[in-house]
């Protein structure tokens, strides 16, 4: 397997995407790489980058060759409640059969049918946030809606107080942070920040899991606390991953949706129902995927589009590039809100298909529908956009409603 330093190097932003404009719109680079070097080795980052839909799809599906297991790397969150930062196994960092054991006990709770009964509560949470926005008239969509809404939702599902959402955000940001550059100092600074967040989260969830061993409750922490098939470290890992994945992706999906609708001038059409908002959400997932890249590790020597990848090498698949592959999507650079078919890879493929995809879709469905229909108009300021470094979204999005 790759060393920790190699994995951390692979987390760096590729050189062509380090400017503000490139982070906001990496798509020209994707086009160039799909055409010129669809499977490319980056010497600086010590990683293979994969761009075409066919290859990305293969890597995501073939967990036997391209593993999600990064054992021994600093990627894995540690939930050790003491001083040693032991590596945890989680559903996103293991392959079958371990993957099924770590995920199976909660699968049913994230099925669309099981989530349907939660729709009224999601509506209430949306309305509460919108009430505050209506009074303000002007607000930052990211800070005042796209962050608090999914954090509150996942906090309620886990059974933890949403009032601590600022702390949850700090932990989440630290766990997915990238080094600012390739220097050893930057990498070590990122590691220290991540380790602090891991330790604090581990201690927090260990305490809650211990308190809920009696099984009195219907929240996900109680479900994990009473899961006999998991040990304590695995239960902590489950809680940490769910909090992390349960808010970041949806925050970016909601933000990117308003960004797309405003950029395309279709906000009113979506609000009125002239454009089906559920189909529009799927096009947002394709056009501006909240997660643009996913990492795997080759477990054996393998050839991919004529390139020889050696066992232990990191493979970075660019979902955002695959979702704009003209071999699969007609007019991929155009935003078509009612595109059919729309076989995007925003939630992955294969055994690691995102557990929370049904929840993210439900949250976006309810939140965007209620938000847009509540106001006569919503205008977002798309000037001076600032990208986030982790995943794909915006740091802020000033809006005015009436």
N, C-alpha and C positions, 0 to 999 in steps of 0.2 A: 504493500500500500504506500501511497504518497506520504511524505513527511508533513508535519504540521506547517512548516514554513512554505512548502509547495502549495498546500491547500490555501493558505492565507494569501500567497502571491496571486493565486487564481481569482481571489475575491476582488482584486483591484479592478478599477474601471479601465477598459481598453483605451489605449492612447487616443484613437480617433473620437472617443466619446467624452473627453474630459472638459470640453468647453461647455458653457451654458447652453448655447444653441444646439449643440450636438446631443446633449442630454435630453433636451426638450423634443428634438426631432432626429432620432438616430437612423431614420429610414433610408436616407441616401446611402449611408454606409452599408446597411443591410442589402440594398440592391446591388451595390458594387461587389460585396462579398459573395452573395448568392451566385453572381455571374462569374467572378474571377477566381474565387478561392472558397468554395462552399464548405470545405473542411480544412481549417487552417490552424497551424501551430503558432502560438504567440510566445516568442522566446522570453519576453520580459515577464509575462505572467505565468509561464510554464504550464500552459493549458491549451487544449484543442478547442477551437470554436467551430460550431456547426450551425449552418444557416438555412438550408433548404428544408422544406416541409417534409419531404420523404425521409430524409436522414434524421431530422428531429423526432419525427414520429417513431422511427425505428428505435432510436436510443431510449425514448420514454417507454416504449412497449417492452423492450428486451432487457428485463431486469437481471436475467441470468448472465448477460455479458456486460451490461452497463449498470453497475450497482449504485444504489442510494446510500449504501453503508460506507461511512467515512470514519470508521473506528480509528481512534487514536488521533484524530484531527481536532483542531480547536473549533471546528464548525459545530460539533455536537454540544448542545446545551448541557450543563451540569446542574443538577438540582441538589447536590450534596448539602445537607443541612449543617454540616460541621465545617472543618477547616480545609479538608482535601477536596479538590475539584474533580471528582470522579466523573468519567464520561457516562452519560445516560443513553440507553436505547430508547428510541421513540419511533412512532409509526412512519415518520418521514425519513428516518435515517437507517432503516432496516429493510430487508427483502424477505419474501416468503421463505420458510413458514413463520418466522418471527413476526413479520409484518402483520399477518392475519391475527396472531395472538394479541398483539398490542393494540390493534384497531378493532377487532371483531366485537369486543364487549360493548362498544358504543355505536357501531354502525347503524343500528336500527333507529337510534335517536336523531340521526341526521338525514333520514329518508324524507322525501317530500310529504308523504302522508303523515308522518309523525310531527313534522314541523307545521303542518296546516293549522293545528289547534293553537299555535302561537301567533297567528296572524293578528287577532284583536290586540294583543299586547304590543306587537310591533307598531300597530297603528296608533296606540296610545302614546308610545314613546316618541313617535314622529310628531304627533300633534303637539306634545309638550314642548319639543324643541322649536317647532314652527311658531308657536305662540310667542316665544321670546324674540324670534326673528321679525315677526310682524310688528312688534312694538318698536324694535330698533330701526327698521327701514333699511339700514345699511349694515352689513356684517361681512365677516370673513367666512366663506363657505367651508373652508377646510377646518379652521379652528372651532367654529361654532356649530357645525353640523356634521361634516364628514368624519371627523374624529370622534366626537362624543356619542354619536348614534351607535356605530358598531361596537364601541367599547362598552357602552351600557348594555347592549344586547348580549354580548358574550359574557359580561360580568354577571348578568342575571342568570344565564344558563349555567354558569359555573357555580353560582351561589356565593358571590363575593360582592362587597359594596362598590358600586360604580363611582362613589365619591373619590375613590383612590385612582381614578382614571389617569390623572397626570403622572402618577408614579408608574402605572402600567405602560403608558406611552414611553416614558424614559427607559424602562426595561426593554421594551420591544425595539426601540431605536438602537439601543446598545447591542442587542443580540444580532441584528442584521447589518450593523455598521461595516463599512469598508475602510481600509487604510487610505488616508488622504493621498499618499503617494507610495512609491516602492521602497522608500527608505526603511531601514530596520527600526528606527525610532518611531515612525508612523505605525508600523505593524505592531510593535510592542505596546504602543499607546492604545490601539484598538483592542488588543488582547486584554489589557488591564481593565478597560472599560467593560468589555464583555464579561470577564470573570467576576467583576463586582456585581453586575446585574444578575448573572447566573446564581451567585451565592445568595443574594438577597431574595430572589424569586424562590430558590430552593427552600430557604428557611421559612418563607411566608406560606408556601403550599404544604410543606411538611407539617406545620402547625395545624392548618385547616384540615388536612387529611386525618391527622390524629384525633381531632375533635369530632370527626364525623364517622368514626368507625362503627358506631352503633347503627348506622343506616337509617337514621330518622330524617328523611328529606328526599326530595325528588330532583335535586340539582346534580350536575355532572361531577362535582367533587365528591359528593356522597356516593355516586355510582362508582367512581374510581376507588374510593376508600374501601368499598365492600367487594371489589373485584378480586376474587381469590386467585385468578390466573396471573395477576401482576404483583411484583414485589414493590417495596416502598419507593425505590429509586425510579422504577418504571411508572408508578403512579404520579410522582412528581413531574417526570418528563412529560406525561400526558397533559397535565394541567398547564405546564409552561408552554408547550407547543400550541395548545388550543387557544390560550390567551394571545399568543403571538400571532398565529395565523388567522384567528378569528376577528382581528380588528384591522390589521394593516392592509390586507387585500381589499376589503370592502371600503375602507377609507379611500383608497386610490380609485376603485371602481366608481364610487359616487362622484368624486372630484373629476375624474376623466370624462364621466358622462356629461356633466354640466359644461365642461371645457369643449367637448365635441359638439353638443347641441348649440351652444352659443357661436362657436366657430363656423358651423354650417348654417346658422340662421334658422334653426328648426325648433327652437325651444317652445314657441307658441303652438306649433303643429303637434308636438309631442304632448303638451299640456291639454290640448283640445281633444286628443284622441285621433286626429287626422292621421298621425303616424303612431303605429302600435308601439307603446313604450317598452314592452317586453322584447320585441324584435330589435328595437333600437339599443337596448341594453346588450344584447348579444353582439351587435355590431361594434359597440364600444369595447367589449371584451376582445374582439378581433383587432380592431383598428388601433386601440391604445391599451394593450394588455397590461393590467396592473403589475404583473410579474413578467419581465421581458426575457429572463434567462433562468435556467435551472442547471444545477451541477450533478454530474454522475462521475463514477470512477470505473475505468475499464478493469475487469477482473481477469482478463486474458488478452493475448494479442489478437487484434481484430482489424479487418480492413473496412474502411468506411469511405465510399465514393473515391476509391483509388488511393487513399492515404492509409498508411500503416500506423495504427495506434497500439502502443505497448501496454501490457498489463501494469496497472498501478497509476497510469496517467489520468489526469483530470480532464473530463470532457464537459464543456460548457455549451449547452444547447440553447440557441436564441429563439425562444418561442415567438417573440415579437417579429423576428424576421420570417419565420415559418408562416405566420399568420398573414403575411403580405406576399406570399409566393405566387406569382402569376400562373404557375403550373397547376395551382389548386383553386385560386380565387380569381374570378373575372373582374378586371379593373380593380386590383387590390389596393391601389393608392387612393381610390375614391371611397368616401364614407357613404354607404348605402344602408339607411336605417332599417329597411325591410328586406335585406339580402337573404336569399334562399337559393341553394343551401349555404349554410355557414358552419363549416366543420373546423372551427378554430380550436387551438390547443391551449387556450388561456388557463384552463384548469388541469392541464396535463393529459396523460393517457396511460392506459394499462393499470397495473395494481396500485400505482401511486396516484391515481386520479383523485383530485382534491376531495377529501371527506366533507369539507364545508361548502362545496359548490352549491348544493340546494339552498343552504342558508344564505349564502351571499346573494344568490339570485332573488330569493324571497325578500331580503332586506332592501335590495335595490328597487325591486318591483314596488313595494309599499312606500318606501321613503321618497322616491322620485315622483311617484304618482301623486301622493298627498302634498308634497312640497310644491310641485308645479301647478296643481289645480287650486291650491289655496290662494294664490296671488293672481292679480290681473296681469302682472308682468314681472319677469325676473331678468335683470340685466347684469351680466358678469363683465368685469374689466379684464380683458385679455392682454393688456399692455404690461410689459415688465414682468412676465411670468418667471418664476424661479423654480427650477426642478429640485426634487429631493435626490439625494445620492443613492438611497436604498430603494430598490425596486423602481417603479415608474409612476410618478405623480407630481403634484405641485405642493410647494410649501404654503402657499396662500392663494386665495381666489376671491378678491373683493367683489361683493354683489350688492345690488340695490333692488328692492322689491316695492311694489305698490299694489 
